[in-house]
Amino acid sequence: MTNEAGFVFALIAVAGVLMASNRVRYDFVALIVVLALALSGTLTIGESLSGFGNSVVILVACLLVLGEMLDRTGVARAVGDAIMRHGGRGETGLLVLIMISTALLGSVMSSTAVVAIFIPVILRIAQETANDKARFLMPMSYAALISGMLTLIATPPNLVVSDELVAQGYQPFGLFSFFLIGASVLVVAVLFVLFWGRYRLKTKSTPDEQGFAISGTTLAGMWETFGLDLHSATFKVTGKILSEDVDKLLGSGTAILVRLRPGAKGKYLAAMFREGMELLPGDIVFIRGSQDALAELSTNALFAKTLGFQKSSAVWIDQLGLADVLIHPEANVIDRQMHDAPGFESKGIEIVGLVRNSEPVEHPNTTVLQSGDRLMLAGSWEDLDRAVERHDMLVLLSFPNERTSVPPAAKGFWAAIAIMATMVALTVSEIVSITAAVLMAAVAAVLLRTLSAEDAYRAVKLPSLVLIAGMLPLADALQATGGSDLIVDQLLYLVGEASPRAVMAAIFVLTALLGLVLSNTASAVLVAPIAISAAEALGISPYPVALCVLIAASASFSTPISTPVVTLVVAPGGYSFADFLKLGVPLTILTGTVAVIIAPMLFPY
């Protein structure tokens, strides 16, 4: 092994350790890789940055825009509503519909976004049908992963593998080239869950202990979930209080959340209370604090206790609302306070409640946030809608049933469907390349006003693009230094005279194991050229071997930390690490078996 190849292997190991530690952002690791390759002289600076000019990057960006379009126009929510209408109340029928619907929707949009959208849908289904939510959420996340095995555009690793085939002088995969394998894995997964998996899943705590508000809950129910029924009170102001005197009257640890001011015709004007506001006679204020502080405040002649926050909802519900949300595992608010997060535009939002490890936190607005925290946000409905649209930051668990959530671009529902149908038709008919078809669809989404240009740019997750672009040159470095040839030689030495299926199985295992410490995209970047070289060394078609890389990259079933698609359901479902091992390991083995059997049928050796 040459020194250059040894350096590349060491760099891969360092990248794996950094990613597995969850202490360094994946995109930052990718930039470290780019710098290391350039500064070490392993690649030229142009070669190190070549990933940023790869067509895969623009393709992924456009697909993120289309996923946002499906969300904003209500197409994704319509799927959830259809499940509610046609699934009945039985667990078996609902499970089948949930898994199939999730997989199909995830085949044309981000699987992470699909999971974020489906969490409140499933929580509502579980409540209304009296079924255990734990038996729905994990299977749903697994189906979202399997969606990546259905179409070429479903997940970035597919595009990476197809692009590597082109780079090696072969034809790319088509849009539905491996649909049969993905559909077979989906069928196997559904049967696995129905006959074995679901019986290993059970909510570990009662709904009250777990504390998850679900779609369909009332304002009063949300208020109690976050402990605010015991730590807040509503007062009517009986005299004028200047802004500089408010804090003196309230004392430390007590805060006004909302102010209602009498308006014309007996109506109230509602507003989140801000520093510098004064109080006038007749104002109604909602105050959060300890029971002792609230009791002492009630003895003040300037404050008279009145109806509770939730009981007076008819007065303010059309102006202000509440949302129960979960912090996304990759949110940029983690380890900081909400309003310190860059890119968080909803400045009108206030955190009025926070639950961590099933326990309410006393001072939510000044608390440093962690992954898995549940927040109750208050603000105008417009600001709340804008906040929960950020699926990379917050996952909506519920709005109160006093307010029906309406997709912000519902008028574009049929336009969105037409755009997606046209894109698929252009791709299948090979009138234009898949990259051109997806780019045309993303442009049409803005031109037909299914989302604004600003929404489109906001939907493009720069960290995801940097991760892909930064890791692509690493595979080139392996090839250039002879590292890929070394791995292929060792792989063939271990397999010996075994059949090509043994090589396919080994490639699947290699990709799946790398996926435990690297992102699935990085795993595909590294293994795809190795798989093609191994196939060429055996004198067989590279397509069935490449398919094993592609399928294994989406088979991240075994741990709750390997992908955000799975991480998102851990807290709502109350799952333990062992739950994922019990279901994920056997499902990964089944997936690999299906891939090794069917891939040569689609693409003969």
Backbone torsions as a table, in degrees:
resi	resn	phi	psi	omega
1	MET	NA	129.0	-180.0
2	THR	-73.0	161.5	177.9
3	ASN	-62.7	-37.6	-179.6
4	GLU	-63.8	-43.4	178.1
5	ALA	-64.9	-39.7	177.9
6	GLY	-61.0	-38.6	178.2
7	PHE	-63.7	-41.9	-179.2
8	VAL	-65.6	-42.1	177.4
9	PHE	-62.1	-41.1	178.0
10	ALA	-64.2	-39.6	178.8
11	LEU	-63.5	-40.7	176.6
12	ILE	-61.6	-42.5	179.8
13	ALA	-63.1	-43.7	179.1
14	VAL	-63.3	-43.9	178.4
15	ALA	-60.5	-41.1	178.8
16	GLY	-63.0	-43.4	179.4
17	VAL	-63.8	-44.0	-179.5
18	LEU	-63.0	-42.4	179.5
19	MET	-67.9	-41.5	-178.4
20	ALA	-67.4	-27.5	-178.1
21	SER	-71.3	-21.4	-176.4
22	ASN	59.6	20.3	178.5
23	ARG	-101.7	-15.5	179.8
24	VAL	-124.5	132.7	-179.6
25	ARG	-60.3	143.6	-179.0
26	TYR	-59.8	-41.9	-178.2
27	ASP	-66.7	-33.1	177.9
28	PHE	-69.4	-37.8	174.9
29	VAL	-59.3	-42.2	179.3
30	ALA	-61.6	-39.1	177.9
31	LEU	-67.5	-36.1	175.4
32	ILE	-61.5	-41.1	178.2
33	VAL	-60.7	-45.7	-179.9
34	VAL	-59.9	-46.6	-179.9
35	LEU	-63.1	-43.3	-178.6
36	ALA	-62.7	-41.5	179.6
37	LEU	-65.8	-39.1	-178.2
38	ALA	-74.0	-47.5	-175.9
39	LEU	-69.3	-29.6	-179.8
40	SER	-79.0	-13.7	-177.1
41	GLY	81.4	5.7	177.8
42	THR	-61.6	-40.8	173.4
43	LEU	-129.9	158.8	173.6
44	THR	-72.0	165.8	179.8
45	ILE	-61.3	-37.2	178.3
46	GLY	-65.8	-41.7	178.1
47	GLU	-67.3	-36.2	-179.9
48	SER	-66.0	-31.4	-178.9
49	LEU	-97.9	4.5	-175.0
50	SER	-62.5	-25.7	-179.7
51	GLY	-61.2	-28.7	-178.4
52	PHE	-72.4	-15.2	176.3
53	GLY	-102.6	8.3	-178.2
54	ASN	-76.9	142.2	-178.4
55	SER	-64.1	-23.4	179.2
56	VAL	-60.4	-36.3	-176.8
57	VAL	-63.9	-48.3	180.0
58	ILE	-67.5	-32.8	179.1
59	LEU	-64.9	-45.2	178.8
60	VAL	-63.9	-41.1	179.3
61	ALA	-60.0	-44.2	-179.9
62	CYS	-66.5	-37.5	179.0
63	LEU	-65.2	-35.1	176.4
64	LEU	-64.6	-37.5	177.3
65	VAL	-64.0	-43.7	-179.4
66	LEU	-66.0	-36.6	176.0
67	GLY	-63.1	-40.6	176.8
68	GLU	-63.6	-38.1	177.6
69	MET	-60.6	-45.9	-179.5
70	LEU	-63.5	-33.7	178.4
71	ASP	-71.2	-51.1	-173.9
72	ARG	-67.5	-31.3	-178.2
73	THR	-85.5	-4.9	176.7
74	GLY	88.6	6.1	179.2
75	VAL	-63.4	-45.1	-179.6
76	ALA	-64.0	-42.2	-179.7
77	ARG	-67.3	-32.2	178.8
78	ALA	-62.1	-35.0	177.2
79	VAL	-62.9	-44.3	178.2
80	GLY	-62.5	-41.7	178.3
81	ASP	-64.1	-35.6	178.8
82	ALA	-64.6	-37.6	176.4
83	ILE	-60.7	-43.5	179.5
84	MET	-61.4	-38.8	-175.7
85	ARG	-74.6	-39.3	-170.3
86	HIS	-106.8	-7.9	-175.0
87	GLY	-81.0	-14.2	-177.2
88	GLY	70.4	-158.1	-178.4
89	ARG	-113.7	-7.5	-178.6
90	GLY	-77.3	142.1	-176.8
91	GLU	-64.0	-40.4	-176.3
92	THR	-62.5	-51.0	-179.6
93	GLY	-62.0	-40.7	179.8
94	LEU	-65.6	-42.5	179.4
95	LEU	-59.1	-46.0	-179.4
96	VAL	-61.4	-47.8	-179.5
97	LEU	-63.6	-42.2	-179.2
98	ILE	-62.3	-47.2	-176.9
99	MET	-67.2	-42.7	-179.7
100	ILE	-67.2	-44.1	-179.4
101	SER	-63.4	-43.4	179.3
102	THR	-61.8	-44.8	-178.9
103	ALA	-63.6	-43.8	-178.2
104	LEU	-67.5	-42.1	179.5
105	LEU	-67.7	-39.2	179.3
106	GLY	-68.2	-15.8	179.6
107	SER	-74.5	-11.6	180.0
108	VAL	-126.6	3.0	176.5
109	MET	-150.5	171.4	-176.9
110	SER	-56.6	126.6	180.0
111	SER	-66.0	-32.5	176.4
112	THR	-63.7	-43.0	178.2
113	ALA	-65.1	-37.7	178.5
114	VAL	-60.8	-44.8	179.3
115	VAL	-63.1	-43.7	179.0
116	ALA	-60.2	-37.7	179.7
117	ILE	-72.5	-38.2	-173.1
118	PHE	-81.0	-19.2	-178.8
119	ILE	-56.4	-53.9	179.1
120	PRO	-64.9	-31.6	177.2
121	VAL	-61.4	-46.3	-177.6
122	ILE	-70.2	-38.2	177.2
123	LEU	-61.0	-38.7	177.7
124	ARG	-67.9	-42.2	178.0
125	ILE	-60.0	-45.7	-178.8
126	ALA	-61.5	-39.8	-179.9
127	GLN	-68.1	-46.9	-173.4
128	GLU	-73.6	-23.0	-179.6
129	THR	-105.2	2.1	179.3
130	ALA	58.8	36.8	175.4
131	ASN	-104.5	160.5	-179.5
132	ASP	-78.0	120.9	-178.1
133	LYS	-62.1	-28.6	-179.0
134	ALA	-62.7	-28.2	179.9
135	ARG	-79.9	-7.7	179.2
136	PHE	-106.1	-40.7	-168.8
137	LEU	-67.9	-48.2	-180.0
138	MET	-65.4	-47.1	175.0
139	PRO	-56.9	-36.1	177.3
140	MET	-63.0	-43.2	179.8
141	SER	-66.5	-36.2	176.7
142	TYR	-64.9	-40.1	177.8
143	ALA	-64.3	-34.9	177.4
144	ALA	-64.8	-37.1	175.6
145	LEU	-66.3	-42.2	-179.3
146	ILE	-64.7	-24.8	177.9
147	SER	-57.9	-27.9	178.0
148	GLY	-67.6	-13.4	179.5
149	MET	-94.9	1.6	-173.0
150	LEU	-94.6	-42.6	-177.4
151	THR	-134.2	159.4	-178.8
152	LEU	-63.2	-33.5	-173.8
153	ILE	-91.4	5.1	-172.8
154	ALA	-71.6	-31.5	-175.6
155	THR	-154.2	146.8	-177.0
156	PRO	-55.1	-38.8	179.1
157	PRO	-55.1	-34.6	178.0
158	ASN	-60.5	-43.9	-179.2
159	LEU	-67.1	-36.2	179.2
160	VAL	-63.9	-45.7	-179.2
161	VAL	-65.0	-45.4	179.2
162	SER	-62.2	-39.8	179.5
163	ASP	-66.4	-34.2	178.2
164	GLU	-67.5	-36.3	175.4
165	LEU	-60.0	-44.0	178.7
166	VAL	-63.1	-42.3	-179.4
167	ALA	-62.6	-28.7	-180.0
168	GLN	-91.2	6.1	174.9
169	GLY	93.8	15.3	-179.8
170	TYR	-108.3	167.3	176.1
171	GLN	-74.6	145.0	178.7
172	PRO	-73.8	165.8	172.5
173	PHE	-69.9	151.1	173.5
174	GLY	-86.2	174.6	-176.5
175	LEU	-58.0	-40.8	-176.7
176	PHE	-116.2	26.0	-174.9
177	SER	-57.8	-35.9	-175.0
178	PHE	-117.2	20.0	-179.0
179	PHE	-57.3	-39.3	-177.9
180	LEU	-61.1	-39.2	177.7
181	ILE	-65.8	-48.4	179.8
182	GLY	-59.9	-43.1	178.9
183	ALA	-63.7	-38.5	178.4
184	SER	-65.5	-42.0	176.8
185	VAL	-62.7	-39.5	178.9
186	LEU	-62.7	-43.8	177.9
187	VAL	-61.3	-45.6	178.9
188	VAL	-61.4	-42.6	-179.4
189	ALA	-64.3	-42.6	178.5
190	VAL	-61.5	-46.4	179.2
191	LEU	-64.3	-39.8	178.8
192	PHE	-60.9	-44.9	179.9
193	VAL	-67.3	-43.3	-176.7
194	LEU	-65.8	-41.7	-172.0
195	PHE	-97.8	-12.0	-179.6
196	TRP	-143.5	-50.7	-170.6
197	GLY	-61.5	-44.9	-174.1
198	ARG	-64.3	-26.7	-178.9
199	TYR	-76.2	-8.4	175.9
200	ARG	-98.4	2.8	-177.7
201	LEU	-114.3	131.6	178.6
202	LYS	-157.0	136.5	177.6
203	THR	-60.6	129.0	-173.8
204	LYS	-77.0	-14.0	-178.2
205	SER	-143.0	165.0	177.8
206	THR	-71.5	160.8	179.8
207	PRO	-55.5	-36.9	-179.0
208	ASP	-68.7	-38.4	179.6
209	GLU	-69.6	-42.8	179.7
210	GLN	-70.9	-35.9	172.0
211	GLY	76.8	19.9	-177.7
212	PHE	-85.8	116.8	171.3
213	ALA	-68.4	144.0	-179.0
214	ILE	-126.6	157.5	-179.7
215	SER	-55.1	133.0	-178.1
216	GLY	106.3	-8.1	178.6
217	THR	-76.1	160.9	-179.0
218	THR	-93.1	169.0	174.7
219	LEU	-58.9	-42.6	179.4
220	ALA	-61.7	-39.7	179.6
221	GLY	-65.5	-41.7	177.9
222	MET	-64.6	-40.5	-179.3
223	TRP	-59.7	-41.9	-179.7
224	GLU	-72.5	-37.2	-179.2
225	THR	-56.1	-39.1	-178.0
226	PHE	-93.2	11.1	174.9
227	GLY	74.4	12.1	-176.5
228	LEU	-80.7	-12.4	174.8
229	ASP	-67.7	-24.0	179.8
230	LEU	-99.5	-20.2	-173.8
231	HIS	-121.5	29.8	174.4
232	SER	-151.7	160.2	178.5
233	ALA	-153.5	158.0	-179.3
234	THR	-110.5	131.6	-177.7
235	PHE	-129.0	150.1	171.4
236	LYS	-103.6	129.5	-177.4
237	VAL	-79.8	131.0	-176.5
238	THR	-104.5	-7.8	178.7
239	GLY	-150.7	166.3	-178.8
240	LYS	-71.9	134.5	178.2
241	ILE	-127.8	117.2	179.7
242	LEU	-69.0	155.5	-175.9
243	SER	-58.2	-38.6	-177.8
244	GLU	-71.6	-13.9	-179.0
245	ASP	-96.8	-10.3	-175.4
246	VAL	-60.7	-51.6	-177.4
247	ASP	-62.5	-36.2	-179.9
248	LYS	-63.3	-40.3	-178.7
249	LEU	-71.6	-37.5	-175.9
250	LEU	-76.1	-42.2	-176.8
251	GLY	86.1	171.6	-177.2
252	SER	-67.9	139.7	175.6
253	GLY	81.6	3.0	178.4
254	THR	-119.8	138.9	-175.7
255	ALA	-145.7	145.2	173.5
256	ILE	-84.3	128.6	-179.5
257	LEU	-91.4	-49.3	-172.8
258	VAL	-136.6	143.5	174.2
259	ARG	-120.3	128.3	174.0
260	LEU	-108.4	126.3	-179.0
261	ARG	-116.6	130.7	-179.7
262	PRO	-57.9	134.8	178.9
263	GLY	-122.0	-157.7	-178.1
264	ALA	-73.1	149.9	174.5
265	LYS	55.9	36.9	175.2
266	GLY	75.0	7.8	179.6
267	LYS	-89.6	160.2	178.0
268	TYR	-113.8	144.1	173.1
269	LEU	-98.4	118.4	-175.1
270	ALA	-98.0	143.1	177.7
271	ALA	-154.3	144.9	170.6
272	MET	-65.5	134.9	-176.3
273	PHE	-75.5	129.3	-179.6
274	ARG	-121.0	158.0	176.9
275	GLU	-60.2	134.7	-179.4
276	GLY	100.6	-9.5	177.5
277	MET	-78.0	145.0	173.7
278	GLU	-106.4	166.1	179.6
279	LEU	-116.4	139.3	-179.4
280	LEU	-118.8	158.3	176.9
281	PRO	-56.0	133.9	-179.5
282	GLY	97.5	-15.9	176.1
283	ASP	-62.8	145.9	172.3
284	ILE	-112.9	131.1	-177.2
285	VAL	-127.0	143.6	174.5
286	PHE	-104.9	122.2	-172.2
287	ILE	-119.8	132.7	176.8
288	ARG	-105.2	137.5	178.3
289	GLY	178.6	-179.4	177.7
290	SER	-70.1	160.4	-179.7
291	GLN	-61.6	-38.3	179.6
292	ASP	-65.6	-42.5	-179.2
293	ALA	-65.5	-40.1	179.3
294	LEU	-68.0	-37.4	178.5
295	ALA	-65.1	-40.4	179.2
296	GLU	-67.1	-38.5	179.9
297	LEU	-64.2	-32.7	-178.5
298	SER	-68.1	-15.8	177.9
299	THR	-86.4	-8.9	179.5
300	ASN	-77.0	132.9	-177.0
301	ALA	-65.3	-18.7	-179.1
302	LEU	-80.9	-11.1	-176.9
303	PHE	-127.0	125.9	177.6
304	ALA	-118.5	126.3	-177.6
305	LYS	-65.9	141.6	-177.9
306	THR	-142.9	-157.6	-177.8
307	LEU	-58.3	152.3	178.4
308	GLY	-73.1	164.7	-178.5
309	PHE	-55.0	-51.3	-175.5
310	GLN	-73.7	-29.8	-177.7
311	LYS	-72.1	-23.1	179.4
312	SER	-99.5	22.7	-173.0
313	SER	-59.9	-30.3	-178.9
314	ALA	-59.5	-24.3	-178.0
315	VAL	-76.1	-35.0	-169.1
316	TRP	-123.9	-5.8	-171.0
317	ILE	-63.1	-25.0	179.6
318	ASP	-81.8	-8.2	-178.9
319	GLN	-112.9	-38.6	-179.2
320	LEU	-126.5	152.8	179.4
321	GLY	-143.6	-179.7	178.2
322	LEU	-126.3	152.6	174.2
323	ALA	-142.5	136.1	176.3
324	ASP	-99.5	116.4	-173.1
325	VAL	-129.7	161.6	178.3
326	LEU	-118.4	138.3	177.6
327	ILE	-71.9	125.6	179.7
328	HIS	-66.8	141.9	-179.1
329	PRO	-58.0	-24.3	-178.8
330	GLU	-109.2	17.2	-175.4
331	ALA	-68.0	146.1	178.2
332	ASN	-83.1	7.2	173.9
333	VAL	-90.2	-9.9	-178.8
334	ILE	-64.4	135.5	-178.3
335	ASP	69.8	21.0	173.8
336	ARG	-152.7	169.6	176.2
337	GLN	-79.6	154.0	-172.3
338	MET	-52.8	-48.1	-172.2
339	HIS	-81.1	-1.4	173.4
340	ASP	-89.6	-5.0	-174.9
341	ALA	-76.0	127.1	176.5
342	PRO	-65.8	139.9	176.2
343	GLY	85.9	0.2	178.9
344	PHE	-90.6	103.3	-169.8
345	GLU	-84.3	-17.8	-172.2
346	SER	-81.6	72.6	-176.9
347	LYS	-70.5	-14.1	178.5
348	GLY	-81.2	0.2	-177.1
349	ILE	-87.2	140.4	176.6
350	GLU	-124.0	137.6	172.8
351	ILE	-84.1	113.9	-179.4
352	VAL	-104.9	-9.5	177.8
353	GLY	-157.6	147.7	179.1
354	LEU	-144.0	130.9	176.3
355	VAL	-117.8	126.3	177.5
356	ARG	-128.3	125.7	-178.1
357	ASN	53.8	42.2	176.3
358	SER	69.5	10.4	179.9
359	GLU	-120.3	130.9	176.6
360	PRO	-62.9	142.7	177.3
361	VAL	-99.1	137.7	-169.9
362	GLU	-70.0	-40.0	-176.1
363	HIS	-121.7	78.0	-173.2
364	PRO	-64.9	-32.7	-174.7
365	ASN	-71.5	-23.1	-178.7
366	THR	-111.6	15.0	-179.0
367	THR	-91.7	136.0	174.0
368	VAL	-73.5	124.2	-170.8
369	LEU	-82.0	151.8	179.5
370	GLN	-127.7	158.8	175.6
371	SER	-60.3	133.5	179.5
372	GLY	92.3	-7.6	175.7
373	ASP	-63.9	144.2	173.2
374	ARG	-106.7	133.0	-178.6
375	LEU	-119.4	145.5	165.4
376	MET	-106.5	116.9	-178.9
377	LEU	-100.5	144.9	175.1
378	ALA	-128.5	146.5	-180.0
379	GLY	165.0	-173.2	177.0
380	SER	-67.4	154.9	179.2
381	TRP	-60.6	-35.2	179.2
382	GLU	-63.4	-44.5	179.2
383	ASP	-67.4	-37.8	178.2
384	LEU	-65.1	-42.9	177.6
385	ASP	-60.0	-42.2	-179.3
386	ARG	-65.7	-36.4	-178.6
387	ALA	-68.9	-44.6	-174.9
388	VAL	-81.1	-8.2	172.6
389	GLU	-68.9	-21.7	-178.9
390	ARG	-80.1	82.5	-177.6
391	HIS	-68.4	-13.3	176.5
392	ASP	-86.4	-2.2	-179.4
393	MET	-122.0	-49.0	-176.2
394	LEU	-128.8	141.8	175.2
395	VAL	-111.7	117.7	-179.3
396	LEU	-70.0	123.2	172.8
397	LEU	-93.3	-41.2	176.9
398	SER	-167.9	150.9	158.0
399	PHE	-100.6	156.3	174.9
400	PRO	-67.5	153.0	-176.4
401	ASN	-74.8	-0.5	172.0
402	GLU	-72.5	-12.5	178.1
403	ARG	-133.5	125.8	178.0
404	THR	-87.8	123.1	-179.6
405	SER	-71.5	128.5	178.4
406	VAL	-115.6	126.6	178.1
407	PRO	-55.0	138.5	-174.2
408	PRO	-66.2	-20.4	-179.4
409	ALA	-127.6	45.2	-175.2
410	ALA	-60.6	-26.3	-179.6
411	LYS	-65.4	-20.2	-178.3
412	GLY	-93.8	15.4	-175.9
413	PHE	-54.6	-55.0	-175.7
414	TRP	-74.0	-29.3	175.3
415	ALA	-64.0	-40.0	179.1
416	ALA	-63.5	-42.7	178.7
417	ILE	-64.0	-41.3	179.4
418	ALA	-64.2	-39.9	179.2
419	ILE	-62.5	-46.4	-178.8
420	MET	-66.0	-41.2	179.9
421	ALA	-63.7	-41.5	178.9
422	THR	-64.7	-41.8	179.4
423	MET	-60.4	-45.6	179.5
424	VAL	-63.7	-42.5	-179.1
425	ALA	-62.7	-43.3	179.3
426	LEU	-63.6	-38.1	-177.9
427	THR	-71.9	-46.6	-177.7
428	VAL	-64.5	-39.1	-178.9
429	SER	-78.1	-8.2	179.3
430	GLU	60.5	28.9	175.7
431	ILE	-66.7	-40.5	175.3
432	VAL	-133.1	166.6	177.4
433	SER	-69.8	161.8	-178.7
434	ILE	-64.4	-35.1	178.6
435	THR	-63.8	-44.4	179.3
436	ALA	-65.1	-40.5	-179.2
437	ALA	-63.8	-43.4	-179.8
438	VAL	-68.4	-40.0	177.7
439	LEU	-63.4	-41.5	177.5
440	MET	-62.5	-40.7	-179.8
441	ALA	-65.0	-41.1	179.7
442	ALA	-64.6	-40.7	177.4
443	VAL	-65.3	-42.7	179.5
444	ALA	-62.4	-34.9	-180.0
445	ALA	-59.5	-37.6	178.8
446	VAL	-79.1	-43.3	-178.2
447	LEU	-62.9	-35.4	179.9
448	LEU	-88.7	6.9	172.5
449	ARG	62.2	33.2	171.0
450	THR	-76.9	-19.1	170.4
451	LEU	-160.3	156.4	-178.7
452	SER	-81.4	166.1	177.0
453	ALA	-60.6	-37.1	178.7
454	GLU	-64.4	-41.9	177.4
455	ASP	-63.3	-37.8	-179.7
456	ALA	-64.6	-46.2	179.0
457	TYR	-66.2	-35.1	178.9
458	ARG	-66.9	-30.1	-179.2
459	ALA	-72.3	-23.0	-179.7
460	VAL	-76.9	111.7	-177.5
461	LYS	-85.6	103.4	-178.0
462	LEU	-58.2	-39.5	178.5
463	PRO	-57.8	-36.8	179.3
464	SER	-66.1	-40.5	-179.8
465	LEU	-68.8	-40.1	179.0
466	VAL	-64.7	-39.3	178.5
467	LEU	-59.1	-47.8	-179.1
468	ILE	-65.1	-49.9	-176.9
469	ALA	-64.0	-35.4	-178.0
470	GLY	-75.5	-29.2	-176.9
471	MET	-88.4	-22.2	-179.1
472	LEU	-56.8	-43.7	-179.8
473	PRO	-64.8	-19.9	180.0
474	LEU	-63.9	-38.1	176.3
475	ALA	-66.3	-37.7	176.7
476	ASP	-62.8	-38.8	179.6
477	ALA	-65.2	-39.7	176.9
478	LEU	-60.6	-42.5	-178.9
479	GLN	-66.8	-45.0	-175.3
480	ALA	-68.0	-32.1	-176.6
481	THR	-92.6	-1.3	-178.7
482	GLY	86.2	4.9	-179.8
483	GLY	-64.5	-39.0	-180.0
484	SER	-64.2	-42.4	179.4
485	ASP	-62.5	-38.1	179.7
486	LEU	-63.5	-43.8	179.3
487	ILE	-64.8	-42.4	179.4
488	VAL	-61.4	-44.2	179.8
489	ASP	-61.3	-43.2	-179.7
490	GLN	-68.0	-36.7	179.4
491	LEU	-64.3	-46.1	179.5
492	LEU	-67.6	-32.2	177.6
493	TYR	-65.5	-42.3	-179.8
494	LEU	-69.0	-40.0	-178.2
495	VAL	-76.3	-32.4	177.8
496	GLY	68.9	-132.4	-176.9
497	GLU	-91.7	17.5	-177.9
498	ALA	-66.4	168.5	-177.5
499	SER	-70.4	162.7	176.0
500	PRO	-55.8	-29.5	178.8
501	ARG	-63.5	-31.7	177.1
502	ALA	-65.2	-39.2	176.7
503	VAL	-65.4	-42.5	178.2
504	MET	-60.5	-42.4	179.4
505	ALA	-63.7	-41.3	179.3
506	ALA	-64.0	-40.2	177.9
507	ILE	-64.7	-41.2	178.2
508	PHE	-60.7	-47.8	-179.0
509	VAL	-62.2	-42.7	179.5
510	LEU	-59.8	-46.5	180.0
511	THR	-64.8	-44.0	-179.2
512	ALA	-63.3	-40.5	179.7
513	LEU	-68.4	-42.2	176.6
514	LEU	-61.7	-32.9	-180.0
515	GLY	-65.5	-15.5	177.5
516	LEU	-76.5	-23.5	-178.3
517	VAL	-118.9	-24.6	175.5
518	LEU	-108.2	166.1	171.9
519	SER	-68.7	158.4	-179.6
520	ASN	-64.5	-30.2	176.7
521	THR	-66.6	-45.2	179.2
522	ALA	-63.3	-38.3	178.5
523	SER	-61.9	-44.8	179.5
524	ALA	-64.5	-39.4	179.0
525	VAL	-58.3	-42.3	-175.6
526	LEU	-77.8	-41.1	-170.7
527	VAL	-86.7	-27.3	-176.9
528	ALA	-55.1	-50.7	179.3
529	PRO	-65.8	-32.0	177.2
530	ILE	-64.6	-43.4	-179.7
531	ALA	-62.4	-42.9	-179.5
532	ILE	-65.7	-41.4	179.1
533	SER	-64.9	-39.0	179.0
534	ALA	-63.8	-41.5	179.0
535	ALA	-63.8	-42.2	179.8
536	GLU	-65.2	-37.0	178.6
537	ALA	-65.4	-32.0	178.0
538	LEU	-83.5	-12.5	-178.6
539	GLY	76.7	29.9	179.4
540	ILE	-119.3	169.1	177.5
541	SER	-62.8	138.3	179.5
542	PRO	-77.3	-14.2	-172.6
543	TYR	-64.0	-49.2	-179.6
544	PRO	-64.0	-33.0	178.2
545	VAL	-70.9	-41.7	177.9
546	ALA	-63.2	-35.6	178.1
547	LEU	-62.3	-34.1	178.7
548	CYS	-65.0	-35.5	174.8
549	VAL	-63.6	-47.8	-177.6
550	LEU	-60.2	-46.4	-178.7
551	ILE	-68.8	-43.1	-178.9
552	ALA	-63.2	-33.8	-179.3
553	ALA	-63.7	-26.8	179.5
554	SER	-96.7	-0.3	-175.9
555	ALA	-96.5	49.6	-178.8
556	SER	-88.8	60.1	-173.8
557	PHE	-89.1	-19.1	-160.2
558	SER	-83.2	-24.2	-178.9
559	THR	-132.4	154.4	-179.7
560	PRO	-82.1	1.4	-176.1
561	ILE	-115.4	-1.2	-174.5
562	SER	-74.8	-24.8	-178.9
563	THR	-156.5	143.9	177.6
564	PRO	-58.9	-25.2	178.8
565	VAL	-56.2	-38.3	-179.8
566	VAL	-89.4	-39.6	-176.8
567	THR	-57.3	-35.7	-176.0
568	LEU	-59.5	-29.8	-174.3
569	VAL	-93.1	-3.4	-175.5
570	VAL	-61.2	-54.3	-177.1
571	ALA	-68.6	-49.1	179.2
572	PRO	-59.8	-33.8	-178.6
573	GLY	-88.3	-11.3	-178.2
574	GLY	65.2	37.0	-175.1
575	TYR	-85.6	155.5	171.7
576	SER	-105.8	168.4	177.7
577	PHE	-58.8	-38.2	-177.7
578	ALA	-64.0	-31.5	179.2
579	ASP	-59.6	-40.6	-178.7
580	PHE	-72.3	-34.7	176.9
581	LEU	-65.5	-42.9	-176.9
582	LYS	-61.5	-38.8	-179.3
583	LEU	-96.3	-37.7	-172.0
584	GLY	-71.0	-42.0	-177.8
585	VAL	-63.2	-52.6	178.5
586	PRO	-63.1	-33.3	179.1
587	LEU	-69.1	-35.6	176.0
588	THR	-63.3	-42.5	178.5
589	ILE	-63.1	-43.4	178.5
590	LEU	-62.9	-41.2	179.4
591	THR	-62.4	-44.9	178.0
592	GLY	-61.9	-39.1	178.7
593	THR	-63.0	-44.4	178.3
594	VAL	-61.5	-44.1	-178.1
595	ALA	-63.0	-45.2	-177.6
596	VAL	-66.1	-32.7	-179.4
597	ILE	-77.4	-45.2	-170.0
598	ILE	-87.8	-32.3	-175.7
599	ALA	-53.6	-46.1	178.8
600	PRO	-67.2	-20.0	176.0
601	MET	-72.0	-37.5	178.7
602	LEU	-76.5	-40.6	-179.5
603	PHE	-129.2	91.3	-177.9
604	PRO	-57.9	152.6	178.8
605	TYR	-58.8	NA	NA
